Amino acid sequence: MTTVTIKINERTKAGKAFMAILSEAFVKGADGVEIVETDSKKLIKKNSPYNPEFVKMVLESEKRGDYTDVDPKDVWGSLGLK
């Protein structure tokens, strides 16, 4: 048996479409294929080496949308500090 892990952002248009295709293709009686859904946030909380308060702060910031995406190839430019 082979396990394949795919990360899907269900909030995006592409993520929603991908989940719909998967659900329709495999729910209709496919033997030998099982879709196992996990909530990555639960996994992060459970197995995280980070301080739980830090993880809580980051996840709350994600919900509010008040964060800055940083390009690792141009950190200072991403932060507007050039």
mmCIF file of the N, C-alpha and C atoms, coordinates in Angstrom:
data_MODEL
# 
_entry.id   MODEL 
# 
loop_
_atom_site.group_PDB 
_atom_site.id 
_atom_site.type_symbol 
_atom_site.label_atom_id 
_atom_site.label_alt_id 
_atom_site.label_comp_id 
_atom_site.label_asym_id 
_atom_site.label_entity_id 
_atom_site.label_seq_id 
_atom_site.pdbx_PDB_ins_code 
_atom_site.Cartn_x 
_atom_site.Cartn_y 
_atom_site.Cartn_z 
_atom_site.occupancy 
_atom_site.B_iso_or_equiv 
_atom_site.pdbx_formal_charge 
_atom_site.auth_seq_id 
_atom_site.auth_comp_id 
_atom_site.auth_asym_id 
_atom_site.auth_atom_id 
_atom_site.pdbx_PDB_model_num 
ATOM 1   N N  . MET A 1 1  ? 0.849   -1.172 0.000  1.00 0.00 ? 1  MET A N  1 
ATOM 2   C CA . MET A 1 1  ? 0.000   0.000  0.000  1.00 0.00 ? 1  MET A CA 1 
ATOM 3   C C  . MET A 1 1  ? 0.895   1.236  0.000  1.00 0.00 ? 1  MET A C  1 
ATOM 4   N N  . THR A 1 2  ? 0.480   2.255  -0.730 1.00 0.00 ? 2  THR A N  1 
ATOM 5   C CA . THR A 1 2  ? 1.198   3.517  -0.807 1.00 0.00 ? 2  THR A CA 1 
ATOM 6   C C  . THR A 1 2  ? 0.319   4.621  -0.253 1.00 0.00 ? 2  THR A C  1 
ATOM 7   N N  . THR A 1 3  ? 0.921   5.502  0.549  1.00 0.00 ? 3  THR A N  1 
ATOM 8   C CA . THR A 1 3  ? 0.197   6.651  1.080  1.00 0.00 ? 3  THR A CA 1 
ATOM 9   C C  . THR A 1 3  ? 0.726   7.896  0.395  1.00 0.00 ? 3  THR A C  1 
ATOM 10  N N  . VAL A 1 4  ? -0.181  8.711  -0.113 1.00 0.00 ? 4  VAL A N  1 
ATOM 11  C CA . VAL A 1 4  ? 0.179   9.966  -0.761 1.00 0.00 ? 4  VAL A CA 1 
ATOM 12  C C  . VAL A 1 4  ? -0.478  11.082 0.038  1.00 0.00 ? 4  VAL A C  1 
ATOM 13  N N  . THR A 1 5  ? 0.306   12.081 0.416  1.00 0.00 ? 5  THR A N  1 
ATOM 14  C CA . THR A 1 5  ? -0.219  13.218 1.160  1.00 0.00 ? 5  THR A CA 1 
ATOM 15  C C  . THR A 1 5  ? -0.245  14.428 0.243  1.00 0.00 ? 5  THR A C  1 
ATOM 16  N N  . ILE A 1 6  ? -1.397  15.055 0.142  1.00 0.00 ? 6  ILE A N  1 
ATOM 17  C CA . ILE A 1 6  ? -1.553  16.244 -0.684 1.00 0.00 ? 6  ILE A CA 1 
ATOM 18  C C  . ILE A 1 6  ? -2.108  17.348 0.204  1.00 0.00 ? 6  ILE A C  1 
ATOM 19  N N  . LYS A 1 7  ? -1.458  18.497 0.197  1.00 0.00 ? 7  LYS A N  1 
ATOM 20  C CA . LYS A 1 7  ? -1.964  19.636 0.959  1.00 0.00 ? 7  LYS A CA 1 
ATOM 21  C C  . LYS A 1 7  ? -2.857  20.461 0.042  1.00 0.00 ? 7  LYS A C  1 
ATOM 22  N N  . ILE A 1 8  ? -4.087  20.701 0.481  1.00 0.00 ? 8  ILE A N  1 
ATOM 23  C CA . ILE A 1 8  ? -5.062  21.427 -0.322 1.00 0.00 ? 8  ILE A CA 1 
ATOM 24  C C  . ILE A 1 8  ? -5.616  22.573 0.508  1.00 0.00 ? 8  ILE A C  1 
ATOM 25  N N  . ASN A 1 9  ? -5.533  23.771 -0.036 1.00 0.00 ? 9  ASN A N  1 
ATOM 26  C CA . ASN A 1 9  ? -6.142  24.925 0.621  1.00 0.00 ? 9  ASN A CA 1 
ATOM 27  C C  . ASN A 1 9  ? -7.595  24.965 0.155  1.00 0.00 ? 9  ASN A C  1 
ATOM 28  N N  . GLU A 1 10 ? -8.508  24.517 1.007  1.00 0.00 ? 10 GLU A N  1 
ATOM 29  C CA . GLU A 1 10 ? -9.917  24.407 0.643  1.00 0.00 ? 10 GLU A CA 1 
ATOM 30  C C  . GLU A 1 10 ? -10.611 25.760 0.514  1.00 0.00 ? 10 GLU A C  1 
ATOM 31  N N  . ARG A 1 11 ? -9.912  26.824 0.863  1.00 0.00 ? 11 ARG A N  1 
ATOM 32  C CA . ARG A 1 11 ? -10.512 28.150 0.751  1.00 0.00 ? 11 ARG A CA 1 
ATOM 33  C C  . ARG A 1 11 ? -10.308 28.754 -0.638 1.00 0.00 ? 11 ARG A C  1 
ATOM 34  N N  . THR A 1 12 ? -9.433  28.154 -1.446 1.00 0.00 ? 12 THR A N  1 
ATOM 35  C CA . THR A 1 12 ? -9.178  28.684 -2.782 1.00 0.00 ? 12 THR A CA 1 
ATOM 36  C C  . THR A 1 12 ? -10.097 28.020 -3.794 1.00 0.00 ? 12 THR A C  1 
ATOM 37  N N  . LYS A 1 13 ? -10.263 28.669 -4.931 1.00 0.00 ? 13 LYS A N  1 
ATOM 38  C CA . LYS A 1 13 ? -11.102 28.132 -5.998 1.00 0.00 ? 13 LYS A CA 1 
ATOM 39  C C  . LYS A 1 13 ? -10.539 26.788 -6.488 1.00 0.00 ? 13 LYS A C  1 
ATOM 40  N N  . ALA A 1 14 ? -9.221  26.735 -6.676 1.00 0.00 ? 14 ALA A N  1 
ATOM 41  C CA . ALA A 1 14 ? -8.588  25.504 -7.141 1.00 0.00 ? 14 ALA A CA 1 
ATOM 42  C C  . ALA A 1 14 ? -8.716  24.393 -6.102 1.00 0.00 ? 14 ALA A C  1 
ATOM 43  N N  . GLY A 1 15 ? -8.575  24.737 -4.837 1.00 0.00 ? 15 GLY A N  1 
ATOM 44  C CA . GLY A 1 15 ? -8.699  23.753 -3.767 1.00 0.00 ? 15 GLY A CA 1 
ATOM 45  C C  . GLY A 1 15 ? -10.091 23.161 -3.699 1.00 0.00 ? 15 GLY A C  1 
ATOM 46  N N  . LYS A 1 16 ? -11.100 24.026 -3.834 1.00 0.00 ? 16 LYS A N  1 
ATOM 47  C CA . LYS A 1 16 ? -12.487 23.554 -3.814 1.00 0.00 ? 16 LYS A CA 1 
ATOM 48  C C  . LYS A 1 16 ? -12.761 22.631 -4.998 1.00 0.00 ? 16 LYS A C  1 
ATOM 49  N N  . ALA A 1 17 ? -12.261 23.016 -6.169 1.00 0.00 ? 17 ALA A N  1 
ATOM 50  C CA . ALA A 1 17 ? -12.475 22.198 -7.367 1.00 0.00 ? 17 ALA A CA 1 
ATOM 51  C C  . ALA A 1 17 ? -11.780 20.849 -7.235 1.00 0.00 ? 17 ALA A C  1 
ATOM 52  N N  . PHE A 1 18 ? -10.565 20.857 -6.702 1.00 0.00 ? 18 PHE A N  1 
ATOM 53  C CA . PHE A 1 18 ? -9.817  19.612 -6.531 1.00 0.00 ? 18 PHE A CA 1 
ATOM 54  C C  . PHE A 1 18 ? -10.531 18.672 -5.566 1.00 0.00 ? 18 PHE A C  1 
ATOM 55  N N  . MET A 1 19 ? -11.021 19.205 -4.455 1.00 0.00 ? 19 MET A N  1 
ATOM 56  C CA . MET A 1 19 ? -11.747 18.382 -3.485 1.00 0.00 ? 19 MET A CA 1 
ATOM 57  C C  . MET A 1 19 ? -13.028 17.818 -4.096 1.00 0.00 ? 19 MET A C  1 
ATOM 58  N N  . ALA A 1 20 ? -13.708 18.601 -4.906 1.00 0.00 ? 20 ALA A N  1 
ATOM 59  C CA . ALA A 1 20 ? -14.929 18.128 -5.552 1.00 0.00 ? 20 ALA A CA 1 
ATOM 60  C C  . ALA A 1 20 ? -14.623 16.976 -6.505 1.00 0.00 ? 20 ALA A C  1 
ATOM 61  N N  . ILE A 1 21 ? -13.544 17.109 -7.262 1.00 0.00 ? 21 ILE A N  1 
ATOM 62  C CA . ILE A 1 21 ? -13.145 16.049 -8.198 1.00 0.00 ? 21 ILE A CA 1 
ATOM 63  C C  . ILE A 1 21 ? -12.775 14.787 -7.437 1.00 0.00 ? 21 ILE A C  1 
ATOM 64  N N  . LEU A 1 22 ? -11.992 14.924 -6.374 1.00 0.00 ? 22 LEU A N  1 
ATOM 65  C CA . LEU A 1 22 ? -11.607 13.757 -5.573 1.00 0.00 ? 22 LEU A CA 1 
ATOM 66  C C  . LEU A 1 22 ? -12.824 13.064 -4.977 1.00 0.00 ? 22 LEU A C  1 
ATOM 67  N N  . SER A 1 23 ? -13.701 13.842 -4.410 1.00 0.00 ? 23 SER A N  1 
ATOM 68  C CA . SER A 1 23 ? -14.884 13.279 -3.761 1.00 0.00 ? 23 SER A CA 1 
ATOM 69  C C  . SER A 1 23 ? -15.748 12.530 -4.764 1.00 0.00 ? 23 SER A C  1 
ATOM 70  N N  . GLU A 1 24 ? -15.947 13.127 -5.924 1.00 0.00 ? 24 GLU A N  1 
ATOM 71  C CA . GLU A 1 24 ? -16.805 12.510 -6.927 1.00 0.00 ? 24 GLU A CA 1 
ATOM 72  C C  . GLU A 1 24 ? -16.161 11.259 -7.513 1.00 0.00 ? 24 GLU A C  1 
ATOM 73  N N  . ALA A 1 25 ? -14.860 11.287 -7.721 1.00 0.00 ? 25 ALA A N  1 
ATOM 74  C CA . ALA A 1 25 ? -14.175 10.162 -8.356 1.00 0.00 ? 25 ALA A CA 1 
ATOM 75  C C  . ALA A 1 25 ? -14.046 8.962  -7.434 1.00 0.00 ? 25 ALA A C  1 
ATOM 76  N N  . PHE A 1 26 ? -13.795 9.192  -6.152 1.00 0.00 ? 26 PHE A N  1 
ATOM 77  C CA . PHE A 1 26 ? -13.478 8.071  -5.273 1.00 0.00 ? 26 PHE A CA 1 
ATOM 78  C C  . PHE A 1 26 ? -14.609 7.638  -4.352 1.00 0.00 ? 26 PHE A C  1 
ATOM 79  N N  . VAL A 1 27 ? -15.601 8.443  -4.172 1.00 0.00 ? 27 VAL A N  1 
ATOM 80  C CA . VAL A 1 27 ? -16.683 8.066  -3.276 1.00 0.00 ? 27 VAL A CA 1 
ATOM 81  C C  . VAL A 1 27 ? -17.609 7.054  -3.945 1.00 0.00 ? 27 VAL A C  1 
ATOM 82  N N  . LYS A 1 28 ? -17.663 7.084  -5.258 1.00 0.00 ? 28 LYS A N  1 
ATOM 83  C CA . LYS A 1 28 ? -18.587 6.223  -5.991 1.00 0.00 ? 28 LYS A CA 1 
ATOM 84  C C  . LYS A 1 28 ? -18.063 4.793  -6.115 1.00 0.00 ? 28 LYS A C  1 
ATOM 85  N N  . GLY A 1 29 ? -17.846 4.117  -4.986 1.00 0.00 ? 29 GLY A N  1 
ATOM 86  C CA . GLY A 1 29 ? -17.565 2.691  -4.976 1.00 0.00 ? 29 GLY A CA 1 
ATOM 87  C C  . GLY A 1 29 ? -16.189 2.262  -5.445 1.00 0.00 ? 29 GLY A C  1 
ATOM 88  N N  . ALA A 1 30 ? -15.187 3.089  -5.299 1.00 0.00 ? 30 ALA A N  1 
ATOM 89  C CA . ALA A 1 30 ? -13.840 2.681  -5.701 1.00 0.00 ? 30 ALA A CA 1 
ATOM 90  C C  . ALA A 1 30 ? -13.230 1.802  -4.620 1.00 0.00 ? 30 ALA A C  1 
ATOM 91  N N  . ASP A 1 31 ? -12.941 0.559  -4.970 1.00 0.00 ? 31 ASP A N  1 
ATOM 92  C CA . ASP A 1 31 ? -12.282 -0.340 -4.024 1.00 0.00 ? 31 ASP A CA 1 
ATOM 93  C C  . ASP A 1 31 ? -10.778 -0.095 -4.050 1.00 0.00 ? 31 ASP A C  1 
ATOM 94  N N  . GLY A 1 32 ? -10.155 -0.173 -2.905 1.00 0.00 ? 32 GLY A N  1 
ATOM 95  C CA . GLY A 1 32 ? -8.711  -0.030 -2.830 1.00 0.00 ? 32 GLY A CA 1 
ATOM 96  C C  . GLY A 1 32 ? -8.220  1.388  -2.677 1.00 0.00 ? 32 GLY A C  1 
ATOM 97  N N  . VAL A 1 33 ? -9.125  2.354  -2.679 1.00 0.00 ? 33 VAL A N  1 
ATOM 98  C CA . VAL A 1 33 ? -8.737  3.757  -2.508 1.00 0.00 ? 33 VAL A CA 1 
ATOM 99  C C  . VAL A 1 33 ? -9.565  4.331  -1.380 1.00 0.00 ? 33 VAL A C  1 
ATOM 100 N N  . GLU A 1 34 ? -8.890  4.960  -0.449 1.00 0.00 ? 34 GLU A N  1 
ATOM 101 C CA . GLU A 1 34 ? -9.575  5.548  0.696  1.00 0.00 ? 34 GLU A CA 1 
ATOM 102 C C  . GLU A 1 34 ? -9.086  6.971  0.873  1.00 0.00 ? 34 GLU A C  1 
ATOM 103 N N  . ILE A 1 35 ? -10.009 7.897  1.021  1.00 0.00 ? 35 ILE A N  1 
ATOM 104 C CA . ILE A 1 35 ? -9.646  9.289  1.285  1.00 0.00 ? 35 ILE A CA 1 
ATOM 105 C C  . ILE A 1 35 ? -9.697  9.496  2.789  1.00 0.00 ? 35 ILE A C  1 
ATOM 106 N N  . VAL A 1 36 ? -8.566  9.885  3.359  1.00 0.00 ? 36 VAL A N  1 
ATOM 107 C CA . VAL A 1 36 ? -8.473  10.134 4.792  1.00 0.00 ? 36 VAL A CA 1 
ATOM 108 C C  . VAL A 1 36 ? -8.202  11.617 4.958  1.00 0.00 ? 36 VAL A C  1 
ATOM 109 N N  . GLU A 1 37 ? -9.154  12.334 5.531  1.00 0.00 ? 37 GLU A N  1 
ATOM 110 C CA . GLU A 1 37 ? -8.988  13.765 5.725  1.00 0.00 ? 37 GLU A CA 1 
ATOM 111 C C  . GLU A 1 37 ? -8.410  14.032 7.109  1.00 0.00 ? 37 GLU A C  1 
ATOM 112 N N  . THR A 1 38 ? -7.435  14.906 7.155  1.00 0.00 ? 38 THR A N  1 
ATOM 113 C CA . THR A 1 38 ? -6.877  15.344 8.430  1.00 0.00 ? 38 THR A CA 1 
ATOM 114 C C  . THR A 1 38 ? -6.835  16.857 8.434  1.00 0.00 ? 38 THR A C  1 
ATOM 115 N N  . ASP A 1 39 ? -6.973  17.424 9.575  1.00 0.00 ? 39 ASP A N  1 
ATOM 116 C CA . ASP A 1 39 ? -6.874  18.869 9.724  1.00 0.00 ? 39 ASP A CA 1 
ATOM 117 C C  . ASP A 1 39 ? -5.434  19.177 10.107 1.00 0.00 ? 39 ASP A C  1 
ATOM 118 N N  . SER A 1 40 ? -4.701  19.820 9.205  1.00 0.00 ? 40 SER A N  1 
ATOM 119 C CA . SER A 1 40 ? -3.285  20.069 9.442  1.00 0.00 ? 40 SER A CA 1 
ATOM 120 C C  . SER A 1 40 ? -3.064  20.908 10.697 1.00 0.00 ? 40 SER A C  1 
ATOM 121 N N  . LYS A 1 41 ? -4.019  21.767 11.040 1.00 0.00 ? 41 LYS A N  1 
ATOM 122 C CA . LYS A 1 41 ? -3.856  22.582 12.242 1.00 0.00 ? 41 LYS A CA 1 
ATOM 123 C C  . LYS A 1 41 ? -3.881  21.718 13.490 1.00 0.00 ? 41 LYS A C  1 
ATOM 124 N N  . LYS A 1 42 ? -4.704  20.667 13.484 1.00 0.00 ? 42 LYS A N  1 
ATOM 125 C CA . LYS A 1 42 ? -4.730  19.761 14.623 1.00 0.00 ? 42 LYS A CA 1 
ATOM 126 C C  . LYS A 1 42 ? -3.406  19.018 14.736 1.00 0.00 ? 42 LYS A C  1 
ATOM 127 N N  . LEU A 1 43 ? -2.844  18.629 13.594 1.00 0.00 ? 43 LEU A N  1 
ATOM 128 C CA . LEU A 1 43 ? -1.557  17.934 13.609 1.00 0.00 ? 43 LEU A CA 1 
ATOM 129 C C  . LEU A 1 43 ? -0.451  18.846 14.127 1.00 0.00 ? 43 LEU A C  1 
ATOM 130 N N  . ILE A 1 44 ? -0.504  20.108 13.705 1.00 0.00 ? 44 ILE A N  1 
ATOM 131 C CA . ILE A 1 44 ? 0.510   21.061 14.150 1.00 0.00 ? 44 ILE A CA 1 
ATOM 132 C C  . ILE A 1 44 ? 0.429   21.217 15.669 1.00 0.00 ? 44 ILE A C  1 
ATOM 133 N N  . LYS A 1 45 ? -0.770  21.369 16.191 1.00 0.00 ? 45 LYS A N  1 
ATOM 134 C CA . LYS A 1 45 ? -0.924  21.553 17.628 1.00 0.00 ? 45 LYS A CA 1 
ATOM 135 C C  . LYS A 1 45 ? -0.458  20.321 18.395 1.00 0.00 ? 45 LYS A C  1 
ATOM 136 N N  . LYS A 1 46 ? -0.764  19.148 17.861 1.00 0.00 ? 46 LYS A N  1 
ATOM 137 C CA . LYS A 1 46 ? -0.461  17.912 18.571 1.00 0.00 ? 46 LYS A CA 1 
ATOM 138 C C  . LYS A 1 46 ? 1.034   17.588 18.570 1.00 0.00 ? 46 LYS A C  1 
ATOM 139 N N  . ASN A 1 47 ? 1.689   17.758 17.415 1.00 0.00 ? 47 ASN A N  1 
ATOM 140 C CA . ASN A 1 47 ? 3.077   17.320 17.274 1.00 0.00 ? 47 ASN A CA 1 
ATOM 141 C C  . ASN A 1 47 ? 4.074   18.468 17.185 1.00 0.00 ? 47 ASN A C  1 
ATOM 142 N N  . SER A 1 48 ? 3.671   19.655 17.510 1.00 0.00 ? 48 SER A N  1 
ATOM 143 C CA . SER A 1 48 ? 4.523   20.817 17.316 1.00 0.00 ? 48 SER A CA 1 
ATOM 144 C C  . SER A 1 48 ? 5.630   20.917 18.361 1.00 0.00 ? 48 SER A C  1 
ATOM 145 N N  . PRO A 1 49 ? 6.848   21.209 17.892 1.00 0.00 ? 49 PRO A N  1 
ATOM 146 C CA . PRO A 1 49 ? 7.938   21.467 18.840 1.00 0.00 ? 49 PRO A CA 1 
ATOM 147 C C  . PRO A 1 49 ? 7.891   22.904 19.366 1.00 0.00 ? 49 PRO A C  1 
ATOM 148 N N  . TYR A 1 50 ? 6.946   23.710 18.837 1.00 0.00 ? 50 TYR A N  1 
ATOM 149 C CA . TYR A 1 50 ? 6.854   25.106 19.210 1.00 0.00 ? 50 TYR A CA 1 
ATOM 150 C C  . TYR A 1 50 ? 6.034   25.302 20.478 1.00 0.00 ? 50 TYR A C  1 
ATOM 151 N N  . ASN A 1 51 ? 6.276   26.404 21.132 1.00 0.00 ? 51 ASN A N  1 
ATOM 152 C CA . ASN A 1 51 ? 5.526   26.800 22.312 1.00 0.00 ? 51 ASN A CA 1 
ATOM 153 C C  . ASN A 1 51 ? 4.039   26.914 21.937 1.00 0.00 ? 51 ASN A C  1 
ATOM 154 N N  . PRO A 1 52 ? 3.140   26.267 22.677 1.00 0.00 ? 52 PRO A N  1 
ATOM 155 C CA . PRO A 1 52 ? 1.713   26.305 22.337 1.00 0.00 ? 52 PRO A CA 1 
ATOM 156 C C  . PRO A 1 52 ? 1.135   27.718 22.254 1.00 0.00 ? 52 PRO A C  1 
ATOM 157 N N  . GLU A 1 53 ? 1.634   28.635 23.059 1.00 0.00 ? 53 GLU A N  1 
ATOM 158 C CA . GLU A 1 53 ? 1.150   30.017 22.998 1.00 0.00 ? 53 GLU A CA 1 
ATOM 159 C C  . GLU A 1 53 ? 1.548   30.674 21.678 1.00 0.00 ? 53 GLU A C  1 
ATOM 160 N N  . PHE A 1 54 ? 2.763   30.372 21.201 1.00 0.00 ? 54 PHE A N  1 
ATOM 161 C CA . PHE A 1 54 ? 3.233   30.906 19.918 1.00 0.00 ? 54 PHE A CA 1 
ATOM 162 C C  . PHE A 1 54 ? 2.371   30.362 18.783 1.00 0.00 ? 54 PHE A C  1 
ATOM 163 N N  . VAL A 1 55 ? 2.092   29.062 18.815 1.00 0.00 ? 55 VAL A N  1 
ATOM 164 C CA . VAL A 1 55 ? 1.263   28.436 17.778 1.00 0.00 ? 55 VAL A CA 1 
ATOM 165 C C  . VAL A 1 55 ? -0.129  29.059 17.778 1.00 0.00 ? 55 VAL A C  1 
ATOM 166 N N  . LYS A 1 56 ? -0.687  29.276 18.963 1.00 0.00 ? 56 LYS A N  1 
ATOM 167 C CA . LYS A 1 56 ? -2.008  29.896 19.082 1.00 0.00 ? 56 LYS A CA 1 
ATOM 168 C C  . LYS A 1 56 ? -1.998  31.291 18.471 1.00 0.00 ? 56 LYS A C  1 
ATOM 169 N N  . MET A 1 57 ? -0.959  32.065 18.763 1.00 0.00 ? 57 MET A N  1 
ATOM 170 C CA . MET A 1 57 ? -0.847  33.422 18.242 1.00 0.00 ? 57 MET A CA 1 
ATOM 171 C C  . MET A 1 57 ? -0.775  33.412 16.706 1.00 0.00 ? 57 MET A C  1 
ATOM 172 N N  . VAL A 1 58 ? 0.007   32.497 16.143 1.00 0.00 ? 58 VAL A N  1 
ATOM 173 C CA . VAL A 1 58 ? 0.163   32.414 14.696 1.00 0.00 ? 58 VAL A CA 1 
ATOM 174 C C  . VAL A 1 58 ? -1.156  32.006 14.031 1.00 0.00 ? 58 VAL A C  1 
ATOM 175 N N  . LEU A 1 59 ? -1.833  31.015 14.582 1.00 0.00 ? 59 LEU A N  1 
ATOM 176 C CA . LEU A 1 59 ? -3.100  30.553 14.005 1.00 0.00 ? 59 LEU A CA 1 
ATOM 177 C C  . LEU A 1 59 ? -4.188  31.622 14.098 1.00 0.00 ? 59 LEU A C  1 
ATOM 178 N N  . GLU A 1 60 ? -4.216  32.375 15.194 1.00 0.00 ? 60 GLU A N  1 
ATOM 179 C CA . GLU A 1 60 ? -5.191  33.461 15.324 1.00 0.00 ? 60 GLU A CA 1 
ATOM 180 C C  . GLU A 1 60 ? -4.904  34.574 14.322 1.00 0.00 ? 60 GLU A C  1 
ATOM 181 N N  . SER A 1 61 ? -3.635  34.859 14.095 1.00 0.00 ? 61 SER A N  1 
ATOM 182 C CA . SER A 1 61 ? -3.253  35.863 13.119 1.00 0.00 ? 61 SER A CA 1 
ATOM 183 C C  . SER A 1 61 ? -3.674  35.430 11.716 1.00 0.00 ? 61 SER A C  1 
ATOM 184 N N  . GLU A 1 62 ? -3.542  34.139 11.440 1.00 0.00 ? 62 GLU A N  1 
ATOM 185 C CA . GLU A 1 62 ? -3.958  33.613 10.138 1.00 0.00 ? 62 GLU A CA 1 
ATOM 186 C C  . GLU A 1 62 ? -5.464  33.790 9.941  1.00 0.00 ? 62 GLU A C  1 
ATOM 187 N N  . LYS A 1 63 ? -6.244  33.539 10.984 1.00 0.00 ? 63 LYS A N  1 
ATOM 188 C CA . LYS A 1 63 ? -7.700  33.699 10.896 1.00 0.00 ? 63 LYS A CA 1 
ATOM 189 C C  . LYS A 1 63 ? -8.076  35.148 10.608 1.00 0.00 ? 63 LYS A C  1 
ATOM 190 N N  . ARG A 1 64 ? -7.378  36.082 11.280 1.00 0.00 ? 64 ARG A N  1 
ATOM 191 C CA . ARG A 1 64 ? -7.683  37.505 11.106 1.00 0.00 ? 64 ARG A CA 1 
ATOM 192 C C  . ARG A 1 64 ? -7.159  38.029 9.779  1.00 0.00 ? 64 ARG A C  1 
ATOM 193 N N  . GLY A 1 65 ? -6.143  37.387 9.238  1.00 0.00 ? 65 GLY A N  1 
ATOM 194 C CA . GLY A 1 65 ? -5.554  37.833 7.978  1.00 0.00 ? 65 GLY A CA 1 
ATOM 195 C C  . GLY A 1 65 ? -4.560  38.966 8.137  1.00 0.00 ? 65 GLY A C  1 
ATOM 196 N N  . ASP A 1 66 ? -4.102  39.220 9.357  1.00 0.00 ? 66 ASP A N  1 
ATOM 197 C CA . ASP A 1 66 ? -3.161  40.316 9.590  1.00 0.00 ? 66 ASP A CA 1 
ATOM 198 C C  . ASP A 1 66 ? -1.723  39.806 9.694  1.00 0.00 ? 66 ASP A C  1 
ATOM 199 N N  . TYR A 1 67 ? -1.260  39.233 8.590  1.00 0.00 ? 67 TYR A N  1 
ATOM 200 C CA . TYR A 1 67 ? 0.114   38.732 8.545  1.00 0.00 ? 67 TYR A CA 1 
ATOM 201 C C  . TYR A 1 67 ? 0.729   39.145 7.213  1.00 0.00 ? 67 TYR A C  1 
ATOM 202 N N  . THR A 1 68 ? 2.031   39.023 7.098  1.00 0.00 ? 68 THR A N  1 
ATOM 203 C CA . THR A 1 68 ? 2.748   39.381 5.887  1.00 0.00 ? 68 THR A CA 1 
ATOM 204 C C  . THR A 1 68 ? 3.438   38.152 5.328  1.00 0.00 ? 68 THR A C  1 
ATOM 205 N N  . ASP A 1 69 ? 3.173   37.853 4.057  1.00 0.00 ? 69 ASP A N  1 
ATOM 206 C CA . ASP A 1 69 ? 3.893   36.765 3.399  1.00 0.00 ? 69 ASP A CA 1 
ATOM 207 C C  . ASP A 1 69 ? 5.291   37.261 3.078  1.00 0.00 ? 69 ASP A C  1 
ATOM 208 N N  . VAL A 1 70 ? 6.285   36.448 3.409  1.00 0.00 ? 70 VAL A N  1 
ATOM 209 C CA . VAL A 1 70 ? 7.679   36.831 3.189  1.00 0.00 ? 70 VAL A CA 1 
ATOM 210 C C  . VAL A 1 70 ? 8.293   35.902 2.160  1.00 0.00 ? 70 VAL A C  1 
ATOM 211 N N  . ASP A 1 71 ? 8.885   36.501 1.121  1.00 0.00 ? 71 ASP A N  1 
ATOM 212 C CA . ASP A 1 71 ? 9.595   35.739 0.095  1.00 0.00 ? 71 ASP A CA 1 
ATOM 213 C C  . ASP A 1 71 ? 10.995  35.455 0.624  1.00 0.00 ? 71 ASP A C  1 
ATOM 214 N N  . PRO A 1 72 ? 11.368  34.189 0.842  1.00 0.00 ? 72 PRO A N  1 
ATOM 215 C CA . PRO A 1 72 ? 12.681  33.890 1.410  1.00 0.00 ? 72 PRO A CA 1 
ATOM 216 C C  . PRO A 1 72 ? 13.845  34.331 0.519  1.00 0.00 ? 72 PRO A C  1 
ATOM 217 N N  . LYS A 1 73 ? 13.568  34.559 -0.757 1.00 0.00 ? 73 LYS A N  1 
ATOM 218 C CA . LYS A 1 73 ? 14.635  35.022 -1.660 1.00 0.00 ? 73 LYS A CA 1 
ATOM 219 C C  . LYS A 1 73 ? 14.819  36.531 -1.594 1.00 0.00 ? 73 LYS A C  1 
ATOM 220 N N  . ASP A 1 74 ? 13.828  37.234 -1.018 1.00 0.00 ? 74 ASP A N  1 
ATOM 221 C CA . ASP A 1 74 ? 13.889  38.690 -0.901 1.00 0.00 ? 74 ASP A CA 1 
ATOM 222 C C  . ASP A 1 74 ? 13.178  39.126 0.380  1.00 0.00 ? 74 ASP A C  1 
ATOM 223 N N  . VAL A 1 75 ? 13.753  38.760 1.517  1.00 0.00 ? 75 VAL A N  1 
ATOM 224 C CA . VAL A 1 75 ? 13.109  39.043 2.804  1.00 0.00 ? 75 VAL A CA 1 
ATOM 225 C C  . VAL A 1 75 ? 12.899  40.527 3.007  1.00 0.00 ? 75 VAL A C  1 
ATOM 226 N N  . TRP A 1 76 ? 13.935  41.319 2.811  1.00 0.00 ? 76 TRP A N  1 
ATOM 227 C CA . TRP A 1 76 ? 13.818  42.758 3.071  1.00 0.00 ? 76 TRP A CA 1 
ATOM 228 C C  . TRP A 1 76 ? 12.850  43.419 2.124  1.00 0.00 ? 76 TRP A C  1 
ATOM 229 N N  . GLY A 1 77 ? 12.844  43.000 0.860  1.00 0.00 ? 77 GLY A N  1 
ATOM 230 C CA . GLY A 1 77 ? 11.891  43.547 -0.105 1.00 0.00 ? 77 GLY A CA 1 
ATOM 231 C C  . GLY A 1 77 ? 10.468  43.184 0.244  1.00 0.00 ? 77 GLY A C  1 
ATOM 232 N N  . SER A 1 78 ? 10.249  41.959 0.716  1.00 0.00 ? 78 SER A N  1 
ATOM 233 C CA . SER A 1 78 ? 8.913   41.515 1.103  1.00 0.00 ? 78 SER A CA 1 
ATOM 234 C C  . SER A 1 78 ? 8.364   42.346 2.262  1.00 0.00 ? 78 SER A C  1 
ATOM 235 N N  . LEU A 1 79 ? 9.250   42.785 3.124  1.00 0.00 ? 79 LEU A N  1 
ATOM 236 C CA . LEU A 1 79 ? 8.843   43.575 4.291  1.00 0.00 ? 79 LEU A CA 1 
ATOM 237 C C  . LEU A 1 79 ? 8.810   45.071 3.992  1.00 0.00 ? 79 LEU A C  1 
ATOM 238 N N  . GLY A 1 80 ? 9.188   45.450 2.760  1.00 0.00 ? 80 GLY A N  1 
ATOM 239 C CA . GLY A 1 80 ? 9.184   46.858 2.394  1.00 0.00 ? 80 GLY A CA 1 
ATOM 240 C C  . GLY A 1 80 ? 10.317  47.633 3.037  1.00 0.00 ? 80 GLY A C  1 
ATOM 241 N N  . LEU A 1 81 ? 11.437  46.956 3.321  1.00 0.00 ? 81 LEU A N  1 
ATOM 242 C CA . LEU A 1 81 ? 12.548  47.600 4.022  1.00 0.00 ? 81 LEU A CA 1 
ATOM 243 C C  . LEU A 1 81 ? 13.782  47.766 3.148  1.00 0.00 ? 81 LEU A C  1 
ATOM 244 N N  . LYS A 1 82 ? 13.610  47.896 1.847  1.00 0.00 ? 82 LYS A N  1 
ATOM 245 C CA . LYS A 1 82 ? 14.769  48.089 0.960  1.00 0.00 ? 82 LYS A CA 1 
ATOM 246 C C  . LYS A 1 82 ? 15.212  49.518 0.989  1.00 0.00 ? 82 LYS A C  1 
# 
